[in-house]
Amino acid sequence: MISACTPTIRRLTLAVGLFGAFCGASAADDGRAAKDGAVKDGEIKGVVELFTSQGCSSCPPADAALKKLVDEGEVVALAYHVDYWNYLGWADTLASKENTERQYAYARMLGRYGVYTPQAILNGRDHANGADLPAIRNRLALMDEKGKGLSVPVDASIGGDEISIKVGAGKGRANVVVVYFDRARVVKVEKGENSGKEIAYWHAVRDIQTIGMWEGKPAEFTLPASVLIEGQGNSGCAVLLQSMKDKETPGAIIGAATVLAGPQGKL
């Protein structure tokens, strides 16, 4: 069983929780993958948001599992590096306060008092150990069977100097959230629990932006393509159609798409 690193809501106290022994300070297409891990409209089986850290010894297997999901191209896969393990001796070079805040917001949504790494949030509805691919796949399939999958079509593409986002019709209302990420990063960890390891990270989130609201009717949104070009070919973004439980607590994700920039900011 994969161990995980878990802080309490105060972030510095360690506890025993879900998925076995936790470590603390010691820690209409055929569904095939699209080129470079992009996900074509109609193929997406779900959204997997991995909360991970370079300072957690339990996270490298989950980082590798996310890479498999990226390669398969059947889900929107995102890695949010959190900063609450930085005190162990290595400051995560991809972490942000905003990523940590998103994980704690999900904890409120799930009714949990704490968070852990590696944690995978599935469709904004449930969670699993981020290294447990069978559990992640099974839960996404079960959600889809129960009508809790991605029910609203979302398409995002680059054309000229714009990113065009189209959201189809459906029930309810939701935020249109754009998550910007670096497609690939290799980091040599020099201190902490993973000291001496060179680890590859995929779809590491660097910013999150809500660009509008969707209220059940078809809608279109436009972004400047420069938001991806500035990443010099290593950038991408995911568009998440996400309902909110309240003003600060995210809820179910009901639609999603991914756009990747090429060397000149084109697909």
N, C-alpha and C positions, 0 to 999 in steps of 0.2 A: 504494500500500500504506500502511495506517495505521501510523504510528509509535507507540511506547509508551514509557513511562518505567519504568526498571528499576533498583532498588537490588539489591545483592548481599545475602547473608544478614546482613551487618553493617549494611545499610540505608543507608549514606552513600556507598558506593563505587559508581560507575556501570559498567555492563557492556553488551556487545552480546549480544542473545539472540534469542528466538523472534519471529517475525512481522516480520522485516526490520529496518530501521534504527531503533534505539531512541534516544530522546533522554533526556538525563540532567538536569542542572541546568537545561538550556534546554528537559529532560525525558524413560345412554344418550340423550344430547342431540346436537345437530348441531354442537357445537364452536364456536359463535359466542361472541363476548365477552359477558360479563355486565355489568350496569350498574356504572359507576365502576371498571372494571378488576378487579372481583372474579371469581374463577374458580369456576364451579359444579362440584359433584361429578360426575366422569365426563368432564369436558372437558379436564383438565389434561394437557398434552403434555410437561411437564418442569419442572425448577426451574433458574432462572438466577440465580446469585449474582454480581453485579458488584462488583469491588473497584476503587474509584475515588478521586479526590482533587481538591479544588478547586485544589490547587497544581500540578497536572500539565496541561501544555498539550495533551496528547494525549487527555485524558479527556472534554471536552465532546461529541465525536461519540458516544462510548459512552454518556454520560448521555442523549443524545437517542435513541439506539437502545433503551435500556431503557424510555424513555417509550413507544416504539412497542409494545414487548412488553406493557407495562401496559395500553395502550389496546386491544390485540387480545384480551387476557384469556384467552389459551390456555396461558400458563405462569405459575408463581409467580415473580415477578420481584422481586429484592431488591438494594438498593445498600448496600454496606458501605464507608463512607468511612474511609480509613486515615490514620495520622498521620505516616508516615515522610518525607513531602515538606514538612512544616511548616518545616523549616530553610531552605527556599528563599525565605522572606520572608512567607508567608501561612499562618496557622494555620487549617486546615480547621475550619469551625464545626460540622460534623456528624461529625467524626472521633472515634474512640475507640481506646484501646489494645487493647480486646477485639476490635474489628474487625480490627486489624492482626494480632493473635495468631491469629485464625481463618484469615487468609490464609496465614500461615506454617505453620499446621497442615496446610492443604491442600497446601502445597509439600512437606511431608514425605510426605504420602500419595502425591503424584505422583512422588516421588523427585527433586525439583528442589532445587538449592542456593540459589535466590533467588526473588524475587517481582517482579511488575511491575504497572503500571497502564497502561491499563485491562485487567484480567483478568476473564474470565467463567468461573466454575466451573459445569459442567453436570451436574446430577443427582449432584453429589458425586463424579463419576467421571473427568471429563476437563476440559480447559480450552480457551479460545479467546480471541482478541482481542475485547474487549468491544464494539468498534465494528463488528465483522464479522457482521452479522445473517445473511447467507446461510450462513456457516460454523456459526453457533450453531444455526440451524434444521436444517441438514443433519445435524449431529452428534446432535442430539436425536432426529431421525427414525431415524437409523442405530441409535442405542441402543435405541430402541423395537423396531426390527426384530430386534435381537439379544437381546431379552429383558432389556435393561438400563434399561428405562424405569420408570415408576411402576406397580408391580404390586399394591400394597395400597391399598384404598379408605380415604380419610380424609375425614371430614365435620366441619366446624366451623360453628357458628351461635350467634347471640345470642338468648336467650330470657329475658325479665325481667331479673334482675340477674346472670345467669350466661352464660358462654360454654361451650357444650357441645361436646366433642370426642369423636367416635366413630371408632375404628380397626377395620377389618375383619380378616378372617382372612388368613393368608398363611404364607410360610415364613421361618424365621430369627428373629432378635431384633434390636431396635433401640431407640434412645433416642427419646422423644417430646420434640422440641425446639420451643419457641415463640420466634419471632423478632418482636419488636415494632418497628414502624417508623412514621415520619411519612409520610403519603400524598403530600404535596407541600410543597416549600420553594423559595423563590426567594432566592438569595443574591447580593449585589453584592460581587464580589471586588475588593479595593482594593490588593492588592500581589501580587507574585509573577508567575508565568508567565501567569496569566489576568487580570492587573490591568486594571481598567476594565470587565470583562465582568459582566453580570447573567445568572446561569445558573439554570435551573429544575432541581430535583432531585426524583426520585420514589422513593417507598418506601425512604427513607433509614433504615437500621437504627439504633435507639437502645439496644437491649438484647436479650440472648439468654438464655433460661432453659430448662434441661432439667427437665421436670415429671414424668417417669416413664419406665417401661420397657414395651416391648411384646414379647411372647414368642410370637407366632404366632397367638394366639387373639384373638377380638374383645374390645375393651377400650374403656372410657369414662373420660374425664377431665373435670373441671370447673374453670373459672377464674372469678373475679369479673369481671363486665362492666366494673367500674370501671377495669380496666387499660387500657381503650380510651376510656372516658368522659373520663378525665383529659386526653386529647389534644384535647378540645373539638372533636370532629368531624373532626380531621385525622389520626387515628390508625388503625392497623390491625395485624393480626398474621398471621403465617404459621405454620402447624403443619407441621413437617417430621418425617417418620419416617426417622431416619438411623442406619444401622449405624455401628459404630466399629471401626477397624483395631486400636486399642489404647486405653488409658485416655485419652490426650490427642490422638489422631489420628482425625479424622472420616473416614467412608467413604461408601458409596453411600447416596443418598436414594431410598427405595422407595415413598414416599407423601407427599402434601402437600395442603394446603388453605389458603385465605385467608379472613379475616374483616375487614370494614371497618366502622368506626363511623360513624354518621350524626351530624348536629348535636347530637342528644340522646343519643348513645351507642347508637343503634339502626341497624340496616341500612336 
